[in-house]
């Protein structure tokens, strides 16, 4: 029964439950009314059977007098509804599906696959986001922008969708190919793992054969044509990735979490797009672990596969970079980094109970670096900006990375490059190590490098041995159902994805 009362010139609504022998005669009236109540923070009490909206608050107690009636604002805020389907309840009458069917056969059954996942595609990995979109559950594959546009937004394409258009069980459709949705299958192996299978693989094929499929994939994946790629080694890398990743019939996905954040973190952790030379742009997850930061590959390549820790930053050892002119002298930069590496090695020996007392590393101006081994000096000292209020200028190996304004020529490590006139400001820089390996992840080795922080959303890593620079830009996307339940669960997830490619 619906109660309507006047209070201070406004209408207040209340609901009193009553036992009925059959459903209401008009489903559209029920759905419209339920949607309005949900959007205004009201909801009927939960029945004994599985609830339609399990996370909504319980019905408030019935007030004893009109003066205590709550006032509904004219334009109330719209809180997020469970699974994001409140605004789509009116569509149920068109499809002939009840609210209970949507919950029981779609939302509840496939609730465990919502969130972020990493597909098992050889060394390449990937980033899959499964969301509720209206009356569909859709799996979106997130792809980096085309190289070298690291600052551009992410690209995405649908891999599968699940919907309930009839009263029978939910329908799973594969979205690969250019012939539209077709039959697929999803198997939930366990809570943090599921697999997909295409039942009509002929929809993945093109009339022009593999050559047409390769050219289409190359244009979509790299934004190029075959004639644009002259380097033989890069052609081999692209062809290998096409064989691995194009239209797989079966895929297994494993859950990944976004890294937990802490007020003492240098910057907000999360997902970043990074440049990796001939491998193009890859997705890296930056996380903080006490006095260290780690970059874990979510997408990878034949040299360093997905799941491996690509960079590690020691926030206890700040590096004072030389000025712009000396920064172009790679020998000077190398000398500074190797001095810090020697200090780190001596500290590790001392912690192990052997070796002499470590010597303090010196900056380019000859001054002693701060002793960050004192209690409380690690992360706190790392968050302090560079001595210059505007940040230290930094000239990187920019190649053709887009910037505003005309570029001018500069030299980094003896190599002529193209750099913007507005040089990137360096807020701080730290000693770190980067993982390099041969093809097939052979002979992996950690080599010294420099982590360079530009702002909250951009950082870089200078690979000393490779004499190259990687630029990283934050992924500006909101992901739901992706937070780790605990820091321990996040660390365990990192170990699991790393063990798959070790």
Secondary structure, DSSP 8 states (H G I E B T S, - for coil): -EEEEEETTEEEEEE-----SS--S-HHHHHHHHHHHHHTT------SS--SSTTS-------SSGGG-----TT------GGG-GGGGGGHHHHT--HHHIIIIIITTTGGG-EEEEE--TTTB-EEEEEEETTEEEEEEEE--STT-TTS--EEEEEEEEE--SSSS-EEEE--SSS--EEEEEEEEETTEEEEEES-GGGG--TTHHHHHHHHHHHHHHS--GGG---HHHHHHHHHHHHHHTT-SEEEEEE--B----TTSSS--EEEEEE-GGG-EEEEEEEEETTEEEEEESB--SSS-TTSEEEEEEEEEE-----HHHHT-HHHHHHHHHHHHHHHHHHHHHHTT-S------B-TTS-B---TTSTT-HHHHHTS--SSTT-EEE----TT---SS-EEEEEETTEEEEEESS-EEE-EEEEEEEEEEETTTEEEEEEEEEEEEEETTEEEEEETTTTEEEEEEE-----SS-B-SSHHHHHHHHHHHHHTT-
